[in-house]
Amino acid sequence: MTSITLSVPEELKKRMEKHPEVKWSEVVRSILRQQLDEWEELEKIASKSRLTQKDAKELSRKVDEEMAKHFEGLGRAPRH
């Protein structure tokens, strides 16, 4: 198995140290695996798309505008 070095903020490290029973390497491996699975699924979907990058940006802009209108109507801003 290959090793990598991961930098985390000091406060996160202190919190992790409160749980020595957790195998943090396995947690990180699991999260990486899940994230890669999701990216690969998105790549597979995108590879079948006929949208151009310009089309996708325009669609994204329109969705953002409509979401902003929706949340303005509810009297609150969307969370990002």
DSSP file (Angstrom, degrees, kcal/mol; ACC not computed):
  #  RESIDUE AA STRUCTURE BP1 BP2  ACC     N-H-->O    O-->H-N    N-H-->O    O-->H-N    TCO  KAPPA ALPHA  PHI   PSI    X-CA   Y-CA   Z-CA
    1    1 A M              0   0    0      0, 0.0     2,-0.2     0, 0.0     0, 0.0   0.000 360.0 360.0 360.0 140.7    0.0    0.0    0.0
    2    2 A T        -     0   0    0      1,-0.0     2,-0.3     0, 0.0     0, 0.0  -0.603 360.0-138.8 -85.5 145.8    1.2    3.5   -0.8
    3    3 A S        -     0   0    0     -2,-0.2     2,-0.3     2,-0.0    -1,-0.0  -0.814  17.6-174.3-104.4 146.3    1.5    6.2    1.9
    4    4 A I        -     0   0    0     -2,-0.3     2,-0.4     2,-0.0     0, 0.0  -0.931  22.3-125.0-130.6 159.4    0.6    9.8    1.5
    5    5 A T        -     0   0    0     -2,-0.3     2,-0.4     2,-0.0    -2,-0.0  -0.893  23.2-164.4-105.7 135.9    1.0   12.8    3.9
    6    6 A L        -     0   0    0     -2,-0.4     2,-0.4     2,-0.0    -2,-0.0  -0.977   8.0-148.2-123.4 128.6   -2.1   14.8    4.8
    7    7 A S        +     0   0    0     -2,-0.4    -2,-0.0     0, 0.0     0, 0.0  -0.819  20.8 175.8 -96.0 133.9   -2.0   18.2    6.4
    8    8 A V        -     0   0    0     -2,-0.4     5,-0.0     2,-0.0    -2,-0.0  -0.960  37.8 -93.1-132.3 152.4   -4.9   19.1    8.8
    9    9 A P     >  -     0   0    0      0, 0.0     4,-2.2     0, 0.0     3,-0.4  -0.284  38.2-114.6 -61.2 151.2   -5.4   22.2   10.9
   10   10 A E  H  > S+     0   0    0      1,-0.2     4,-2.4     2,-0.2     5,-0.2   0.873 115.2  54.6 -56.2 -41.5   -4.2   22.0   14.5
   11   11 A E  H  > S+     0   0    0      1,-0.2     4,-2.0     2,-0.2    -1,-0.2   0.885 108.0  49.4 -63.6 -37.9   -7.7   22.2   16.0
   12   12 A L  H  > S+     0   0    0     -3,-0.4     4,-2.5     2,-0.2    -1,-0.2   0.913 109.5  52.0 -65.3 -42.6   -8.8   19.2   13.8
   13   13 A K  H  X S+     0   0    0     -4,-2.2     4,-2.2     1,-0.2    -2,-0.2   0.914 108.6  51.1 -59.8 -43.5   -5.8   17.2   14.9
   14   14 A K  H  X S+     0   0    0     -4,-2.4     4,-0.7     1,-0.2    -1,-0.2   0.905 110.4  48.9 -62.1 -41.2   -6.6   17.9   18.6
   15   15 A R  H >< S+     0   0    0     -4,-2.0     3,-0.9     1,-0.2    -1,-0.2   0.907 110.2  51.1 -64.4 -40.9  -10.2   16.7   18.0
   16   16 A M  H >< S+     0   0    0     -4,-2.5     3,-2.0     1,-0.2     6,-0.2   0.880 102.8  60.2 -62.9 -37.6   -9.0   13.6   16.3
   17   17 A E  H 3< S+     0   0    0     -4,-2.2    -1,-0.2     1,-0.3    -2,-0.2   0.717  91.7  67.8 -65.2 -20.2   -6.7   12.8   19.2
   18   18 A K  T << S+     0   0    0     -3,-0.9    -1,-0.3    -4,-0.7    -2,-0.2   0.578 101.6  50.7 -73.3  -8.5   -9.7   12.7   21.5
   19   19 A H    X   +     0   0    0     -3,-2.0     3,-1.7    -4,-0.2    -1,-0.3  -0.567  60.0 158.9-129.0  67.8  -10.7    9.5   19.6
   20   20 A P  T 3  S+     0   0    0      0, 0.0    -1,-0.1     0, 0.0     4,-0.1   0.684  70.2  70.1 -65.7 -15.5   -7.7    7.2   19.6
   21   21 A E  T 3  S+     0   0    0     -3,-0.1     2,-0.4     2,-0.1    -2,-0.0   0.677  81.1  92.1 -74.1 -16.2  -10.0    4.3   19.0
   22   22 A V  S <  S-     0   0    0     -3,-1.7     2,-1.4    -6,-0.2     3,-0.1  -0.635  75.1-138.3 -84.4 133.4  -10.7    5.5   15.5
   23   23 A K    >>  -     0   0    0     -2,-0.4     4,-1.8     1,-0.2     3,-0.7  -0.727  23.4-174.4 -87.9  89.6   -8.5    4.3   12.6
   24   24 A W  H 3> S+     0   0    0     -2,-1.4     4,-2.6     1,-0.3     5,-0.2   0.800  78.0  59.7 -62.1 -31.9   -8.2    7.6   10.9
   25   25 A S  H 3> S+     0   0    0      1,-0.2     4,-2.5     2,-0.2    -1,-0.3   0.911 107.2  46.8 -62.0 -40.4   -6.4    6.2    7.9
   26   26 A E  H <> S+     0   0    0     -3,-0.7     4,-2.4     2,-0.2    -2,-0.2   0.883 110.4  53.0 -68.9 -37.6   -9.3    3.9    7.2
   27   27 A V  H  X S+     0   0    0     -4,-1.8     4,-2.3     2,-0.2    -2,-0.2   0.944 112.1  44.9 -60.1 -48.1  -11.7    6.8    7.6
   28   28 A V  H  X S+     0   0    0     -4,-2.6     4,-2.8     1,-0.2     5,-0.2   0.906 111.7  52.3 -65.1 -41.9   -9.8    8.8    5.1
   29   29 A R  H  X S+     0   0    0     -4,-2.5     4,-2.6    -5,-0.2    -1,-0.2   0.918 110.6  48.9 -58.3 -43.3   -9.5    5.9    2.7
   30   30 A S  H  X S+     0   0    0     -4,-2.4     4,-2.4     2,-0.2    -2,-0.2   0.914 112.1  47.4 -63.9 -44.0  -13.2    5.4    2.8
   31   31 A I  H  X S+     0   0    0     -4,-2.3     4,-2.7     2,-0.2    -2,-0.2   0.915 113.0  49.1 -64.8 -42.7  -13.9    9.1    2.2
   32   32 A L  H  X S+     0   0    0     -4,-2.8     4,-2.6     2,-0.2     5,-0.2   0.918 111.2  49.9 -61.9 -43.6  -11.5    9.1   -0.7
   33   33 A R  H  X S+     0   0    0     -4,-2.6     4,-2.4    -5,-0.2    -2,-0.2   0.927 112.5  46.9 -60.0 -46.3  -13.0    6.0   -2.2
   34   34 A Q  H  X S+     0   0    0     -4,-2.4     4,-2.2     2,-0.2    -2,-0.2   0.922 112.9  48.6 -63.2 -45.3  -16.5    7.5   -1.9
   35   35 A Q  H  X S+     0   0    0     -4,-2.7     4,-2.5     1,-0.2    -2,-0.2   0.911 112.0  48.8 -63.5 -42.4  -15.5   10.8   -3.5
   36   36 A L  H  X S+     0   0    0     -4,-2.6     4,-2.8     2,-0.2     5,-0.2   0.894 109.0  53.2 -64.6 -40.1  -13.7    9.1   -6.3
   37   37 A D  H  X S+     0   0    0     -4,-2.4     4,-2.1    -5,-0.2    -1,-0.2   0.921 110.9  47.3 -59.1 -43.4  -16.8    6.9   -7.0
   38   38 A E  H  X S+     0   0    0     -4,-2.2     4,-2.5     2,-0.2    -2,-0.2   0.926 112.5  48.4 -65.2 -44.3  -18.9   10.0   -7.2
   39   39 A W  H  X S+     0   0    0     -4,-2.5     4,-2.6     1,-0.2    -2,-0.2   0.911 111.7  49.8 -62.2 -41.9  -16.5   11.8   -9.5
   40   40 A E  H  X S+     0   0    0     -4,-2.8     4,-2.2     2,-0.2    -1,-0.2   0.882 110.4  50.3 -65.3 -37.3  -16.3    8.8  -11.8
   41   41 A E  H  X S+     0   0    0     -4,-2.1     4,-2.3    -5,-0.2    -2,-0.2   0.923 111.6  48.1 -65.2 -43.6  -20.1    8.5  -11.9
   42   42 A L  H  X S+     0   0    0     -4,-2.5     4,-3.1     1,-0.2    -2,-0.2   0.899 110.7  51.4 -63.0 -40.4  -20.3   12.2  -12.8
   43   43 A E  H  X S+     0   0    0     -4,-2.6     4,-2.3     2,-0.2    -1,-0.2   0.899 109.3  50.9 -62.2 -40.0  -17.6   11.8  -15.5
   44   44 A K  H  X S+     0   0    0     -4,-2.2     4,-0.7     2,-0.2    -2,-0.2   0.922 113.5  44.4 -63.7 -43.9  -19.6    8.9  -17.0
   45   45 A I  H >< S+     0   0    0     -4,-2.3     3,-1.0     1,-0.2     4,-0.4   0.935 114.2  49.7 -64.7 -45.9  -22.8   11.0  -17.1
   46   46 A A  H >< S+     0   0    0     -4,-3.1     3,-1.2     1,-0.3    -2,-0.2   0.840 102.5  61.2 -63.7 -33.7  -20.9   14.0  -18.5
   47   47 A S  H 3< S+     0   0    0     -4,-2.3    -1,-0.3     1,-0.3    -2,-0.2   0.757 105.7  47.9 -66.2 -22.3  -19.3   11.9  -21.2
   48   48 A K  T << S+     0   0    0     -3,-1.0    -1,-0.3    -4,-0.7    -2,-0.2   0.510  92.6 105.3 -92.6  -6.6  -22.7   11.1  -22.5
   49   49 A S    <   -     0   0    0     -3,-1.2    -3,-0.0    -4,-0.4    -4,-0.0  -0.447  56.1-158.8 -78.5 146.8  -23.9   14.7  -22.5
   50   50 A R        +     0   0    0     -2,-0.1     2,-0.2     2,-0.1    -1,-0.1   0.362  57.9 116.8-101.1   2.6  -24.3   16.8  -25.6
   51   51 A L        -     0   0    0     -5,-0.1     2,-0.1     4,-0.1    -2,-0.1  -0.480  60.1-138.1 -69.3 137.9  -24.1   20.0  -23.6
   52   52 A T     >  -     0   0    0     -2,-0.2     4,-2.5     1,-0.1     5,-0.2  -0.462  27.8-105.4 -84.5 168.7  -21.1   22.2  -24.4
   53   53 A Q  H  > S+     0   0    0      1,-0.2     4,-2.3     2,-0.2     5,-0.2   0.892 125.0  52.5 -61.0 -38.6  -19.2   23.9  -21.7
   54   54 A K  H  > S+     0   0    0      2,-0.2     4,-2.2     1,-0.2    -1,-0.2   0.921 109.2  49.0 -62.5 -44.6  -20.9   27.2  -22.7
   55   55 A D  H  > S+     0   0    0      1,-0.2     4,-2.6     2,-0.2    -2,-0.2   0.916 110.8  50.5 -59.6 -44.6  -24.3   25.5  -22.5
   56   56 A A  H  X S+     0   0    0     -4,-2.5     4,-2.5     1,-0.2    -2,-0.2   0.900 110.1  49.5 -63.5 -41.7  -23.6   24.2  -19.1
   57   57 A K  H  X S+     0   0    0     -4,-2.3     4,-2.4     2,-0.2    -1,-0.2   0.905 111.9  48.6 -64.2 -40.8  -22.4   27.6  -17.8
   58   58 A E  H  X S+     0   0    0     -4,-2.2     4,-2.3     2,-0.2    -2,-0.2   0.916 111.8  49.0 -65.2 -43.4  -25.6   29.2  -19.2
   59   59 A L  H  X S+     0   0    0     -4,-2.6     4,-2.5     1,-0.2    -2,-0.2   0.918 111.2  50.3 -61.4 -44.0  -27.8   26.5  -17.6
   60   60 A S  H  X S+     0   0    0     -4,-2.5     4,-2.6     1,-0.2    -2,-0.2   0.905 109.4  51.2 -60.8 -42.9  -25.9   27.0  -14.3
   61   61 A R  H  X S+     0   0    0     -4,-2.4     4,-2.4     1,-0.2    -1,-0.2   0.913 111.0  48.2 -61.2 -43.5  -26.4   30.8  -14.4
   62   62 A K  H  X S+     0   0    0     -4,-2.3     4,-2.5     2,-0.2    -2,-0.2   0.902 111.1  49.7 -65.7 -41.6  -30.2   30.3  -15.1
   63   63 A V  H  X S+     0   0    0     -4,-2.5     4,-2.7     2,-0.2     5,-0.2   0.933 110.6  50.7 -62.6 -45.1  -30.5   27.9  -12.2
   64   64 A D  H  X S+     0   0    0     -4,-2.6     4,-2.4     1,-0.2    -2,-0.2   0.922 111.1  48.7 -58.0 -45.2  -28.7   30.3   -9.9
   65   65 A E  H  X S+     0   0    0     -4,-2.4     4,-2.2     1,-0.2    -1,-0.2   0.928 113.2  46.3 -60.9 -46.3  -31.0   33.1  -10.9
   66   66 A E  H  X S+     0   0    0     -4,-2.5     4,-2.4     1,-0.2    -1,-0.2   0.881 112.0  50.6 -67.2 -37.8  -34.1   31.1  -10.4
   67   67 A M  H  X S+     0   0    0     -4,-2.7     4,-2.7     2,-0.2     5,-0.2   0.910 109.5  51.4 -65.1 -41.0  -32.9   29.8   -7.0
   68   68 A A  H  X S+     0   0    0     -4,-2.4     4,-2.2    -5,-0.2    -2,-0.2   0.921 111.2  47.9 -61.0 -43.6  -32.2   33.3   -5.9
   69   69 A K  H  X S+     0   0    0     -4,-2.2     4,-2.0     2,-0.2    -2,-0.2   0.915 111.3  51.3 -61.8 -43.0  -35.7   34.4   -6.9
   70   70 A H  H  X S+     0   0    0     -4,-2.4     4,-0.9     1,-0.2    -2,-0.2   0.941 113.3  43.0 -60.1 -49.6  -37.2   31.4   -5.1
   71   71 A F  H  X>S+     0   0    0     -4,-2.7     5,-2.3     1,-0.2     4,-0.5   0.825 109.4  57.2 -71.4 -30.8  -35.4   32.1   -1.8
   72   72 A E  H ><5S+     0   0    0     -4,-2.2     3,-1.0    -5,-0.2    -1,-0.2   0.901 104.5  53.8 -62.3 -39.3  -36.0   35.9   -2.0
   73   73 A G  H 3<5S+     0   0    0     -4,-2.0    -1,-0.2     1,-0.3    -2,-0.2   0.775 107.8  50.0 -65.2 -26.1  -39.7   35.0   -2.2
   74   74 A L  H 3<5S-     0   0    0     -4,-0.9    -1,-0.3     2,-0.3    -2,-0.2   0.512 115.8-116.9 -89.6  -5.7  -39.3   33.0    1.0
   75   75 A G  T <<5S+     0   0    0     -3,-1.0     2,-0.3    -4,-0.5    -3,-0.2   0.720  82.0  88.3  79.5  21.0  -37.6   35.8    2.7
   76   76 A R  S   <S-     0   0    0     -5,-2.3    -2,-0.3     0, 0.0    -1,-0.2  -0.992  73.5-115.4-148.1 155.7  -34.2   34.1    3.2
   77   77 A A        -     0   0    0     -2,-0.3    -9,-0.1    -3,-0.1     2,-0.1  -0.602  38.0-104.7 -88.0 149.5  -31.0   33.6    1.3
   78   78 A P        -     0   0    0      0, 0.0     2,-0.3     0, 0.0    -1,-0.1  -0.381  32.2-120.4 -69.4 152.3  -29.9   30.1    0.1
   79   79 A R              0   0    0      1,-0.1     0, 0.0    -2,-0.1     0, 0.0  -0.753 360.0 360.0 -91.2 141.6  -27.1   28.4    2.0
   80   80 A H              0   0    0     -2,-0.3    -1,-0.1     0, 0.0     0, 0.0   0.365 360.0 360.0-111.4 360.0  -24.0   27.4    0.1
